[in-house]
Amino acid sequence: MEFDPMKGFEPAKGFEEFQKLGQQNVEASMKLMGEWSKGWQAIAAEMTDYTRRAFEESTATFEKLMSAKSLDQAFEIQSSFAKRSYDEYMHQMTKVGGMYANLAKDATKPIEKAFQFNN
């Protein structure tokens, strides 16, 4: 009996499976890029809003400082501004840090699904 290495091998079926796998990987990559893009847009919008608010707060504080009647009043205005600015900054960085974590988690979901499906 002669050994035939091609016996039972269907090239068309192998090609179809390879093509299907390739298509699934392209789809997963497109979903990843979509999630990545949405996440970065949300972070950029949040930072833009924070920057606008901080600028407005700084401008308002400067106007208050210019109208201060005494050094003590100016010191109080500046101290209050520094505390509010610090608190807002810490809150903002916590929020943006969470957005970065969610971005990474959401962006990897399509790849995780592709690996689970392909295994």
Secondary structure as GFF3:
##gff-version 3
##sequence-region A 1 119
A	DSSP	alpha_helix	11	66	.	.	.	ID=ss1
A	DSSP	alpha_helix	71	118	.	.	.	ID=ss2
###
